[in-house]
Amino acid sequence: MSESEVHESGSPRVVLATRNAGKIAELRRILADAEVPVEIVGLEEFPEIGDVAETGLTFAENALLKAHAVARQSGLPAIADDSGLCVDALNGMPGIFSARWSGRHGDDPANLDLLLAQVSDVPAEHRGAHFACAAALALPSGEERVTEGALHGVIIDTPRGVNGFGYDPILVPEGESRTTAELSAEEKDAISHRGRAFRALAPILAEVLV
């Protein structure tokens, strides 16, 4: 392992394929709790790496596309995730199109408004939905691993909470009265689709890298 692959602490360096500081902090918390000694860095350390086209048809395919592209360009092991909201009454959509459901990528208010309009006539007992996440690890050698996680709940009529992003304000998890946007970061980590996928990836990281 070269010096570029090892942090000054002696831990292997791994790139998380995002510039979202919240995601980076989340994975660091999860790996620290799992006692996996790796140093997570984000794409802000690699400005030369551009966006990767998410042309896959599943969350796993998109996560692998991103992880392999970043591992290839950075020369380091890379983790990427793809996630979204799957609504039962919409036949599992928006799914992989969650971030651009309204036509504009990342326009959370527009995405929420459109989805709520689409389920406005759906009775409460048929408003089941789940967040799904696939987390992929790719090594520069081409080796790959994928883990998945889900968080089931129901869609409510009006957004509530400010702690999350995306569709967090309209999903109430099973067994909860609050939306995922009303949970603390620690509470959300414990049950979230991304948290579950990342936690499943933790022992794989320990096996492959440490």
Secondary structure as GFF3:
##gff-version 3
##sequence-region A 1 210
A	DSSP	three_ten_helix	3	5	.	.	.	ID=ss1
A	DSSP	beta_strand	13	16	.	.	.	ID=ss2
A	DSSP	alpha_helix	21	33	.	.	.	ID=ss3
A	DSSP	beta_strand	39	41	.	.	.	ID=ss4
A	DSSP	three_ten_helix	43	45	.	.	.	ID=ss5
A	DSSP	alpha_helix	59	74	.	.	.	ID=ss6
A	DSSP	beta_strand	78	87	.	.	.	ID=ss7
A	DSSP	three_ten_helix	88	90	.	.	.	ID=ss8
A	DSSP	three_ten_helix	95	100	.	.	.	ID=ss9
A	DSSP	alpha_helix	108	118	.	.	.	ID=ss10
A	DSSP	three_ten_helix	124	126	.	.	.	ID=ss11
A	DSSP	beta_strand	128	138	.	.	.	ID=ss12
A	DSSP	beta_strand	144	155	.	.	.	ID=ss13
A	DSSP	three_ten_helix	168	170	.	.	.	ID=ss14
A	DSSP	beta_strand	171	173	.	.	.	ID=ss15
A	DSSP	three_ten_helix	180	182	.	.	.	ID=ss16
A	DSSP	alpha_helix	185	191	.	.	.	ID=ss17
A	DSSP	alpha_helix	193	209	.	.	.	ID=ss18
###
